[in-house]
Amino acid sequence: MTTALEARNLVKEYPGVLAVDGVSFSVREGICFGLLGPNGAGKTTTVEIIEGVTPATSGEVYYYGEIAGRRFREEAGIQFQNTALQDHITVRETIEMFRTLYARQANFDDIVEQCSLSDLLDRDNRKLSGGQRQRLLLAVALVNRPRLIFLDEPTTGLDPQARRNFWDLVQSIRAQGSTIVLTTHYMDEAEVLCDEIAIMDSGKIVSQGSPEDLLRQQYDGLIIQLPLSALTDDLSGIQHTVHENLGIIEVVTTDVSASLQQLTPHVSNLNQIKIRQPNLEDLFLDLTGHTLRA
């Protein structure tokens, strides 16, 4: 499959800080590629280097096999994490204004239909809800019929219904053949949308692959989960890896029956025990740690 985007040994240094430390990855055409990481991991800086917003200290970005330049700028669409929209103009005027910035223009009606904005065209930007605003920002990112689209934490702050509505929009865009680079803090979002992910920590990529492959490589078994308050004593005698986070105990095991037999004498209420498959959030926390970061 054709490689749409490639980052080669990207480095970004600030005084006393190595924000991006030799990051390399490639994105195949037509997929949704997720770049994940805790706060301060370097993912936003990496994406800003690729977008051309922030200059790299060293390294190169390639777009369809050539150094990213004018063609990249004409064919890439970007939905930034924070974007200020012009006040006192309508949704219609906003889309039209951004369309005029490009020689390569998408059909106005197609954008409006795709982003579900037909009922909002005459509304002032200041009167939009969070979900409506994100749909407008996505429309702005689509005005130049982009082959490659960057979505930087696009659903932060949205309610669950608005988030899932946005997921549907992203999936419809990808179904039309666009390549998507997504940064997100939501692991469920990455599991739903991404064909491949790269997890960053401390300026480096610590794991990369499809969510399914990474989970298969990292885990062999299931997770027994129960609240800390359900324990009658400690689990020091349990012959399994035991994690405790935010009042929840998790036991990773390949033999659920044997593990439950060991746990039962230490649990006051067996109804509070849950058994589940490992997910991307488990992988993320195991690779980057459980410590809260600013």
LINZIQUI-V939335 format. One record per residue. N is the residue number from 0. SS is DSSP state (alpha for helix, beta for strand, coil for the rest). PHI is phi in whole degrees, -180 to 180 (999 if undefined). Layout:
n->N ss->SS phi->PHI
n->N ss->SS phi->PHI
//
This chain:
n->0 ss->coil phi->999
n->1 ss->coil phi->-66
n->2 ss->beta phi->-88
n->3 ss->beta phi->-84
n->4 ss->beta phi->-142
n->5 ss->beta phi->-143
n->6 ss->beta phi->-105
n->7 ss->beta phi->-122
n->8 ss->beta phi->52
n->9 ss->beta phi->-73
n->10 ss->beta phi->-132
n->11 ss->beta phi->-136
n->12 ss->beta phi->-112
n->13 ss->beta phi->-115
n->14 ss->coil phi->-54
n->15 ss->coil phi->80
n->16 ss->beta phi->-136
n->17 ss->beta phi->-102
n->18 ss->beta phi->-75
n->19 ss->beta phi->-131
n->20 ss->beta phi->-122
n->21 ss->beta phi->71
n->22 ss->beta phi->-82
n->23 ss->beta phi->-135
n->24 ss->beta phi->-166
n->25 ss->beta phi->-129
n->26 ss->beta phi->-124
n->27 ss->beta phi->-73
n->28 ss->coil phi->-61
n->29 ss->coil phi->88
n->30 ss->coil phi->-106
n->31 ss->beta phi->-104
n->32 ss->beta phi->-108
n->33 ss->beta phi->-104
n->34 ss->beta phi->-111
n->35 ss->beta phi->-117
n->36 ss->beta phi->170
n->37 ss->coil phi->-69
n->38 ss->coil phi->-57
n->39 ss->coil phi->83
n->40 ss->coil phi->-75
n->41 ss->coil phi->106
n->42 ss->alpha phi->-69
n->43 ss->alpha phi->-67
n->44 ss->alpha phi->-63
n->45 ss->alpha phi->-60
n->46 ss->alpha phi->-65
n->47 ss->alpha phi->-66
n->48 ss->alpha phi->-64
n->49 ss->alpha phi->-62
n->50 ss->alpha phi->-70
n->51 ss->coil phi->90
n->52 ss->coil phi->-78
n->53 ss->coil phi->-120
n->54 ss->coil phi->-73
n->55 ss->coil phi->-80
n->56 ss->coil phi->-67
n->57 ss->beta phi->-160
n->58 ss->beta phi->106
n->59 ss->beta phi->-134
n->60 ss->beta phi->-120
n->61 ss->beta phi->-115
n->62 ss->beta phi->-122
n->63 ss->coil phi->49
n->64 ss->coil phi->85
n->65 ss->beta phi->-126
n->66 ss->beta phi->-53
n->67 ss->coil phi->-60
n->68 ss->coil phi->-147
n->69 ss->alpha phi->-62
n->70 ss->alpha phi->-60
n->71 ss->alpha phi->-59
n->72 ss->alpha phi->-64
n->73 ss->alpha phi->-77
n->74 ss->alpha phi->-107
n->75 ss->beta phi->-101
n->76 ss->beta phi->-117
n->77 ss->beta phi->-132
n->78 ss->beta phi->-109
n->79 ss->coil phi->-72
n->80 ss->coil phi->-64
n->81 ss->coil phi->-130
n->82 ss->coil phi->-133
n->83 ss->coil phi->-91
n->84 ss->coil phi->-93
n->85 ss->coil phi->-65
n->86 ss->coil phi->-76
n->87 ss->coil phi->67
n->88 ss->coil phi->-127
n->89 ss->beta phi->-91
n->90 ss->alpha phi->-60
n->91 ss->alpha phi->-59
n->92 ss->alpha phi->-66
n->93 ss->alpha phi->-65
n->94 ss->alpha phi->-63
n->95 ss->alpha phi->-63
n->96 ss->alpha phi->-62
n->97 ss->alpha phi->-72
n->98 ss->alpha phi->-63
n->99 ss->coil phi->-68
n->100 ss->coil phi->-80
n->101 ss->coil phi->-125
n->102 ss->coil phi->-73
n->103 ss->coil phi->-91
n->104 ss->coil phi->-120
n->105 ss->coil phi->-81
n->106 ss->coil phi->-68
n->107 ss->alpha phi->-58
n->108 ss->alpha phi->-64
n->109 ss->alpha phi->-64
n->110 ss->alpha phi->-63
n->111 ss->alpha phi->-60
n->112 ss->alpha phi->-67
n->113 ss->alpha phi->-63
n->114 ss->coil phi->-97
n->115 ss->coil phi->55
n->116 ss->coil phi->-114
n->117 ss->alpha phi->-61
n->118 ss->alpha phi->-85
n->119 ss->alpha phi->-117
n->120 ss->coil phi->-60
n->121 ss->coil phi->-99
n->122 ss->coil phi->-88
n->123 ss->beta phi->-65
n->124 ss->alpha phi->-55
n->125 ss->alpha phi->-70
n->126 ss->alpha phi->-99
n->127 ss->coil phi->-87
n->128 ss->coil phi->-75
n->129 ss->alpha phi->-61
n->130 ss->alpha phi->-67
n->131 ss->alpha phi->-65
n->132 ss->alpha phi->-63
n->133 ss->alpha phi->-66
n->134 ss->alpha phi->-67
n->135 ss->alpha phi->-67
n->136 ss->alpha phi->-65
n->137 ss->alpha phi->-66
n->138 ss->alpha phi->-60
n->139 ss->alpha phi->-62
n->140 ss->alpha phi->-70
n->141 ss->coil phi->-103
n->142 ss->coil phi->-65
n->143 ss->coil phi->-105
n->144 ss->coil phi->48
n->145 ss->coil phi->-68
n->146 ss->coil phi->-84
n->147 ss->beta phi->-130
n->148 ss->beta phi->-125
n->149 ss->beta phi->-103
n->150 ss->beta phi->-121
n->151 ss->beta phi->-101
n->152 ss->coil phi->48
n->153 ss->coil phi->-72
n->154 ss->coil phi->-111
n->155 ss->coil phi->-60
n->156 ss->coil phi->87
n->157 ss->coil phi->-86
n->158 ss->coil phi->-75
n->159 ss->alpha phi->-55
n->160 ss->alpha phi->-66
n->161 ss->alpha phi->-66
n->162 ss->alpha phi->-62
n->163 ss->alpha phi->-68
n->164 ss->alpha phi->-63
n->165 ss->alpha phi->-67
n->166 ss->alpha phi->-57
n->167 ss->alpha phi->-61
n->168 ss->alpha phi->-63
n->169 ss->alpha phi->-62
n->170 ss->alpha phi->-66
n->171 ss->alpha phi->-69
n->172 ss->alpha phi->-67
n->173 ss->alpha phi->-64
n->174 ss->alpha phi->-63
n->175 ss->coil phi->-86
n->176 ss->coil phi->106
n->177 ss->coil phi->-72
n->178 ss->beta phi->-96
n->179 ss->beta phi->-125
n->180 ss->beta phi->-113
n->181 ss->beta phi->-118
n->182 ss->beta phi->-110
n->183 ss->coil phi->-156
n->184 ss->coil phi->-96
n->185 ss->coil phi->-94
n->186 ss->alpha phi->-70
n->187 ss->alpha phi->-65
n->188 ss->alpha phi->-64
n->189 ss->alpha phi->-64
n->190 ss->alpha phi->-64
n->191 ss->alpha phi->-74
n->192 ss->alpha phi->-97
n->193 ss->coil phi->-94
n->194 ss->coil phi->-81
n->195 ss->beta phi->-146
n->196 ss->beta phi->-133
n->197 ss->beta phi->-128
n->198 ss->beta phi->-103
n->199 ss->beta phi->-106
n->200 ss->beta phi->-154
n->201 ss->coil phi->54
n->202 ss->coil phi->83
n->203 ss->beta phi->-126
n->204 ss->beta phi->-83
n->205 ss->beta phi->-102
n->206 ss->beta phi->-163
n->207 ss->beta phi->-152
n->208 ss->beta phi->155
n->209 ss->coil phi->-73
n->210 ss->alpha phi->-54
n->211 ss->alpha phi->-65
n->212 ss->alpha phi->-65
n->213 ss->alpha phi->-66
n->214 ss->alpha phi->-67
n->215 ss->alpha phi->-65
n->216 ss->alpha phi->-71
n->217 ss->alpha phi->-85
n->218 ss->coil phi->-126
n->219 ss->coil phi->-133
n->220 ss->coil phi->142
n->221 ss->beta phi->-120
n->222 ss->beta phi->-117
n->223 ss->beta phi->-94
n->224 ss->beta phi->-126
n->225 ss->beta phi->-156
n->226 ss->beta phi->-71
n->227 ss->alpha phi->-58
n->228 ss->alpha phi->-67
n->229 ss->alpha phi->-84
n->230 ss->beta phi->-81
n->231 ss->coil phi->-96
n->232 ss->coil phi->-157
n->233 ss->coil phi->-78
n->234 ss->coil phi->-110
n->235 ss->coil phi->-62
n->236 ss->coil phi->-89
n->237 ss->coil phi->-75
n->238 ss->coil phi->-91
n->239 ss->coil phi->-146
n->240 ss->beta phi->-71
n->241 ss->beta phi->-119
n->242 ss->beta phi->-113
n->243 ss->beta phi->-129
n->244 ss->beta phi->-149
n->245 ss->coil phi->53
n->246 ss->coil phi->80
n->247 ss->beta phi->-116
n->248 ss->beta phi->-96
n->249 ss->beta phi->-129
n->250 ss->beta phi->-120
n->251 ss->beta phi->-89
n->252 ss->beta phi->-149
n->253 ss->coil phi->-100
n->254 ss->coil phi->-132
n->255 ss->alpha phi->-62
n->256 ss->alpha phi->-61
n->257 ss->alpha phi->-64
n->258 ss->alpha phi->-68
n->259 ss->alpha phi->-65
n->260 ss->alpha phi->-62
n->261 ss->alpha phi->-72
n->262 ss->alpha phi->-76
n->263 ss->alpha phi->-50
n->264 ss->coil phi->-66
n->265 ss->coil phi->-104
n->266 ss->beta phi->-119
n->267 ss->coil phi->-83
n->268 ss->coil phi->-138
n->269 ss->alpha phi->-68
n->270 ss->alpha phi->-67
n->271 ss->alpha phi->-89
n->272 ss->coil phi->-80
n->273 ss->beta phi->-124
n->274 ss->beta phi->-123
n->275 ss->beta phi->-145
n->276 ss->beta phi->-83
n->277 ss->coil phi->-61
n->278 ss->coil phi->-126
n->279 ss->alpha phi->-66
n->280 ss->alpha phi->-67
n->281 ss->alpha phi->-60
n->282 ss->alpha phi->-61
n->283 ss->alpha phi->-59
n->284 ss->alpha phi->-70
n->285 ss->alpha phi->-67
n->286 ss->alpha phi->-84
n->287 ss->alpha phi->-111
n->288 ss->coil phi->97
n->289 ss->coil phi->-100
n->290 ss->coil phi->-72
n->291 ss->coil phi->-66
n->292 ss->coil phi->-121
n->293 ss->coil phi->-76
//
